[in-house]
């Protein structure tokens, strides 16, 4: 019975990830097709603001099921997750400051600089997700507390980065409607 429930949860998660990937790839193509993309510096890219809104959702979809299990263990795991998410907030704000280049009002997009931190976070998520079964079997409370903290960190980081980028977009559009780009 439990095995069937886990398989059903994994199937639903897979379907959501596939749907997310389809929407995200459409939005990424929209950013690449933007005429302003030809004027970008190396390592810069145009991302529709809608794609930024989806980023925290992806973090939740990827780590949510594992984190949910950790949160059910006891209140110490909830506290560890809150600490991890809280640690992710300043990281997300700092990353948004480094990444944000400018806003493009006409297409409701932002120009962002790629950073190595993006790849590090993806690798962290993949490692944690891959180690899920080993973590669940771990008898060490310290290990599972650390895992709860590490699982919540990218969620806090992603939410904070998204909020910060959207705020910077709105501020840029308000301060300078032309944003240095021809409309």
C-alpha atoms as a printed R data frame, in Angstrom:
    type eleno elety resid chain resno      x      y       z
1   ATOM     1    CA   UNK     A     1  0.000  0.000   0.000
2   ATOM     2    CA   UNK     A     2  2.751  2.461   0.963
3   ATOM     3    CA   UNK     A     3  4.748  1.531  -2.153
4   ATOM     4    CA   UNK     A     4  1.729  2.279  -4.346
5   ATOM     5    CA   UNK     A     5  1.204  5.629  -2.636
6   ATOM     6    CA   UNK     A     6  4.868  6.594  -3.162
7   ATOM     7    CA   UNK     A     7  4.624  5.586  -6.836
8   ATOM     8    CA   UNK     A     8  1.478  7.700  -7.256
9   ATOM     9    CA   UNK     A     9  3.146 10.691  -5.595
10  ATOM    10    CA   UNK     A    10  6.205 10.280  -7.836
11  ATOM    11    CA   UNK     A    11  3.970 10.026 -10.929
12  ATOM    12    CA   UNK     A    12  2.097 13.211 -10.028
13  ATOM    13    CA   UNK     A    13  5.382 14.976  -9.328
14  ATOM    14    CA   UNK     A    14  6.773 13.826 -12.683
15  ATOM    15    CA   UNK     A    15  3.694 15.127 -14.519
16  ATOM    16    CA   UNK     A    16  3.968 18.491 -12.765
17  ATOM    17    CA   UNK     A    17  7.676 18.723 -13.596
18  ATOM    18    CA   UNK     A    18  6.997 17.921 -17.277
19  ATOM    19    CA   UNK     A    19  4.238 20.554 -17.437
20  ATOM    20    CA   UNK     A    20  6.525 23.037 -15.694
21  ATOM    21    CA   UNK     A    21  9.325 22.259 -18.173
22  ATOM    22    CA   UNK     A    22  7.006 22.887 -21.124
23  ATOM    23    CA   UNK     A    23  5.850 26.251 -19.752
24  ATOM    24    CA   UNK     A    24  9.387 27.245 -18.748
25  ATOM    25    CA   UNK     A    25 10.874 26.315 -22.140
26  ATOM    26    CA   UNK     A    26  8.191 28.376 -23.892
27  ATOM    27    CA   UNK     A    27  9.050 31.374 -21.723
28  ATOM    28    CA   UNK     A    28 12.800 30.863 -22.231
29  ATOM    29    CA   UNK     A    29 12.280 30.795 -26.010
30  ATOM    30    CA   UNK     A    30 10.260 33.997 -25.711
31  ATOM    31    CA   UNK     A    31 13.215 35.644 -23.957
32  ATOM    32    CA   UNK     A    32 15.684 34.410 -26.577
33  ATOM    33    CA   UNK     A    33 13.439 35.631 -29.398
34  ATOM    34    CA   UNK     A    34 13.302 39.153 -27.950
35  ATOM    35    CA   UNK     A    35 14.940 41.621 -30.395
36  ATOM    36    CA   UNK     A    36 16.909 43.140 -27.502
37  ATOM    37    CA   UNK     A    37 18.711 39.788 -27.054
38  ATOM    38    CA   UNK     A    38 21.122 40.632 -29.864
39  ATOM    39    CA   UNK     A    39 22.513 43.545 -27.828
40  ATOM    40    CA   UNK     A    40 23.331 41.513 -24.716
41  ATOM    41    CA   UNK     A    41 26.785 41.095 -23.243
42  ATOM    42    CA   UNK     A    42 28.257 37.603 -22.787
43  ATOM    43    CA   UNK     A    43 26.627 35.664 -19.902
44  ATOM    44    CA   UNK     A    44 23.519 37.858 -20.029
45  ATOM    45    CA   UNK     A    45 20.068 36.623 -20.956
46  ATOM    46    CA   UNK     A    46 16.548 37.958 -21.193
47  ATOM    47    CA   UNK     A    47 14.001 36.241 -18.981
48  ATOM    48    CA   UNK     A    48 10.305 37.032 -19.035
49  ATOM    49    CA   UNK     A    49  9.156 38.106 -15.574
50  ATOM    50    CA   UNK     A    50  6.627 35.244 -15.629
51  ATOM    51    CA   UNK     A    51  9.539 32.793 -15.642
52  ATOM    52    CA   UNK     A    52 10.924 34.419 -12.508
53  ATOM    53    CA   UNK     A    53  7.584 33.829 -10.802
54  ATOM    54    CA   UNK     A    54  7.838 30.122 -11.642
55  ATOM    55    CA   UNK     A    55 11.320 29.674 -10.167
56  ATOM    56    CA   UNK     A    56 10.213 29.257  -6.516
57  ATOM    57    CA   UNK     A    57  7.539 26.820  -7.669
58  ATOM    58    CA   UNK     A    58 10.218 24.658  -9.280
59  ATOM    59    CA   UNK     A    59 12.249 24.622  -6.075
60  ATOM    60    CA   UNK     A    60  9.158 23.528  -4.147
61  ATOM    61    CA   UNK     A    61  8.274 20.840  -6.705
62  ATOM    62    CA   UNK     A    62 11.788 19.409  -6.674
63  ATOM    63    CA   UNK     A    63 12.483 19.382  -2.932
64  ATOM    64    CA   UNK     A    64  8.985 19.672  -1.493
65  ATOM    65    CA   UNK     A    65  8.190 15.971  -1.139
66  ATOM    66    CA   UNK     A    66 11.499 15.203   0.587
67  ATOM    67    CA   UNK     A    67 11.240 18.296   2.774
68  ATOM    68    CA   UNK     A    68  7.656 17.424   3.688
69  ATOM    69    CA   UNK     A    69  8.843 14.072   4.971
70  ATOM    70    CA   UNK     A    70 11.572 15.739   7.033
71  ATOM    71    CA   UNK     A    71  9.077 18.194   8.505
72  ATOM    72    CA   UNK     A    72  6.882 15.388   9.797
73  ATOM    73    CA   UNK     A    73  9.685 13.915  11.917
74  ATOM    74    CA   UNK     A    74  9.522 16.448  14.762
75  ATOM    75    CA   UNK     A    75  9.549 20.134  15.631
76  ATOM    76    CA   UNK     A    76 13.360 20.258  15.495
77  ATOM    77    CA   UNK     A    77 13.171 19.471  11.794
78  ATOM    78    CA   UNK     A    78 10.656 22.266  11.283
79  ATOM    79    CA   UNK     A    79 13.030 24.636  13.098
80  ATOM    80    CA   UNK     A    80 15.959 23.414  10.984
81  ATOM    81    CA   UNK     A    81 13.931 24.031   7.812
82  ATOM    82    CA   UNK     A    82 13.018 27.542   9.004
83  ATOM    83    CA   UNK     A    83 16.696 28.248   9.657
84  ATOM    84    CA   UNK     A    84 17.585 26.922   6.188
85  ATOM    85    CA   UNK     A    85 14.905 29.009   4.480
86  ATOM    86    CA   UNK     A    86 15.965 32.063   6.499
87  ATOM    87    CA   UNK     A    87 19.585 31.539   5.459
88  ATOM    88    CA   UNK     A    88 18.428 31.377   1.843
89  ATOM    89    CA   UNK     A    89 16.769 34.803   1.993
90  ATOM    90    CA   UNK     A    90 19.925 36.963   2.132
91  ATOM    91    CA   UNK     A    91 21.551 34.682  -0.432
92  ATOM    92    CA   UNK     A    92 18.611 35.245  -2.791
93  ATOM    93    CA   UNK     A    93 18.669 39.015  -2.282
94  ATOM    94    CA   UNK     A    94 22.420 39.136  -2.948
95  ATOM    95    CA   UNK     A    95 22.079 36.937  -6.023
96  ATOM    96    CA   UNK     A    96 19.357 39.218  -7.397
97  ATOM    97    CA   UNK     A    97 21.662 42.217  -6.992
98  ATOM    98    CA   UNK     A    98 24.416 40.431  -8.889
99  ATOM    99    CA   UNK     A    99 22.111 39.032 -11.575
100 ATOM   100    CA   UNK     A   100 19.814 41.977 -12.330
101 ATOM   101    CA   UNK     A   101 21.055 44.154 -15.201
102 ATOM   102    CA   UNK     A   102 17.949 46.005 -16.369
103 ATOM   103    CA   UNK     A   103 14.239 45.758 -17.016
104 ATOM   104    CA   UNK     A   104 12.533 45.671 -20.409
105 ATOM   105    CA   UNK     A   105  9.098 47.180 -19.951
106 ATOM   106    CA   UNK     A   106  7.823 46.477 -23.464
107 ATOM   107    CA   UNK     A   107  8.032 42.696 -22.997
108 ATOM   108    CA   UNK     A   108  7.795 42.577 -19.184
109 ATOM   109    CA   UNK     A   109 11.212 40.954 -19.088
110 ATOM   110    CA   UNK     A   110 14.471 41.364 -17.226
111 ATOM   111    CA   UNK     A   111 18.069 41.097 -18.346
112 ATOM   112    CA   UNK     A   112 19.993 38.873 -15.956
113 ATOM   113    CA   UNK     A   113 23.619 37.840 -15.751
114 ATOM   114    CA   UNK     A   114 24.273 34.140 -15.435
115 ATOM   115    CA   UNK     A   115 26.185 33.115 -12.330
116 ATOM   116    CA   UNK     A   116 27.923 29.968 -11.171
117 ATOM   117    CA   UNK     A   117 25.664 29.982  -8.104
118 ATOM   118    CA   UNK     A   118 22.776 28.860 -10.345
119 ATOM   119    CA   UNK     A   119 24.624 25.696 -11.278
120 ATOM   120    CA   UNK     A   120 25.740 25.050  -7.682
121 ATOM   121    CA   UNK     A   121 22.116 25.250  -6.465
122 ATOM   122    CA   UNK     A   122 20.920 22.889  -9.194
123 ATOM   123    CA   UNK     A   123 23.669 20.398  -8.297
124 ATOM   124    CA   UNK     A   124 22.717 20.680  -4.597
125 ATOM   125    CA   UNK     A   125 19.064 19.980  -5.435
126 ATOM   126    CA   UNK     A   126 19.973 16.986  -7.605
127 ATOM   127    CA   UNK     A   127 22.284 15.541  -4.929
128 ATOM   128    CA   UNK     A   128 19.672 15.952  -2.198
129 ATOM   129    CA   UNK     A   129 16.952 14.498  -4.375
130 ATOM   130    CA   UNK     A   130 19.175 11.563  -5.368
131 ATOM   131    CA   UNK     A   131 20.098 10.861  -1.758
132 ATOM   132    CA   UNK     A   132 16.447 10.890  -0.662
133 ATOM   133    CA   UNK     A   133 16.158  7.168   0.099
134 ATOM   134    CA   UNK     A   134 19.467  7.068   1.968
135 ATOM   135    CA   UNK     A   135 18.435 10.097   3.997
136 ATOM   136    CA   UNK     A   136 15.096  8.530   4.921
137 ATOM   137    CA   UNK     A   137 16.901  5.449   6.193
138 ATOM   138    CA   UNK     A   138 19.452  7.453   8.177
139 ATOM   139    CA   UNK     A   139 19.172  6.966  11.900
140 ATOM   140    CA   UNK     A   140 21.221 10.060  12.690
141 ATOM   141    CA   UNK     A   141 19.040 12.961  13.781
142 ATOM   142    CA   UNK     A   142 21.886 15.379  13.094
143 ATOM   143    CA   UNK     A   143 22.054 14.258   9.461
144 ATOM   144    CA   UNK     A   144 18.308 14.597   8.946
145 ATOM   145    CA   UNK     A   145 18.315 18.039  10.626
146 ATOM   146    CA   UNK     A   146 21.084 19.157   8.274
147 ATOM   147    CA   UNK     A   147 19.158 17.771   5.314
148 ATOM   148    CA   UNK     A   148 15.993 19.631   6.367
149 ATOM   149    CA   UNK     A   149 18.028 22.827   6.551
150 ATOM   150    CA   UNK     A   150 19.666 22.257   3.157
151 ATOM   151    CA   UNK     A   151 16.352 21.369   1.525
152 ATOM   152    CA   UNK     A   152 14.682 24.554   2.736
153 ATOM   153    CA   UNK     A   153 17.615 26.811   1.779
154 ATOM   154    CA   UNK     A   154 16.957 26.823  -2.016
155 ATOM   155    CA   UNK     A   155 13.265 27.499  -1.407
156 ATOM   156    CA   UNK     A   156 14.071 30.568   0.708
157 ATOM   157    CA   UNK     A   157 16.738 31.652  -1.768
158 ATOM   158    CA   UNK     A   158 14.474 31.286  -4.779
159 ATOM   159    CA   UNK     A   159 11.539 33.118  -3.178
160 ATOM   160    CA   UNK     A   160 13.745 35.988  -1.990
161 ATOM   161    CA   UNK     A   161 15.509 36.274  -5.358
162 ATOM   162    CA   UNK     A   162 12.203 36.351  -7.221
163 ATOM   163    CA   UNK     A   163 10.711 38.995  -4.930
164 ATOM   164    CA   UNK     A   164 13.873 41.098  -5.175
165 ATOM   165    CA   UNK     A   165 14.070 40.862  -8.979
166 ATOM   166    CA   UNK     A   166 10.395 41.785  -9.346
167 ATOM   167    CA   UNK     A   167 10.900 44.765  -7.001
168 ATOM   168    CA   UNK     A   168 13.952 45.885  -8.975
169 ATOM   169    CA   UNK     A   169 11.982 45.483 -12.222
170 ATOM   170    CA   UNK     A   170  9.143 47.656 -10.895
171 ATOM   171    CA   UNK     A   171 11.568 50.237  -9.523
172 ATOM   172    CA   UNK     A   172 13.457 50.396 -12.832
173 ATOM   173    CA   UNK     A   173 10.278 50.770 -14.860
174 ATOM   174    CA   UNK     A   174  9.062 53.560 -12.565
175 ATOM   175    CA   UNK     A   175 12.372 55.469 -12.469
176 ATOM   176    CA   UNK     A   176 13.270 55.176 -16.139
177 ATOM   177    CA   UNK     A   177 10.502 54.025 -18.475
178 ATOM   178    CA   UNK     A   178 12.824 53.833 -21.491
179 ATOM   179    CA   UNK     A   179 15.407 51.795 -19.525
180 ATOM   180    CA   UNK     A   180 18.018 52.715 -22.072
181 ATOM   181    CA   UNK     A   181 16.364 50.537 -24.673
182 ATOM   182    CA   UNK     A   182 14.417 51.598 -27.710
183 ATOM   183    CA   UNK     A   183 10.715 50.736 -27.468
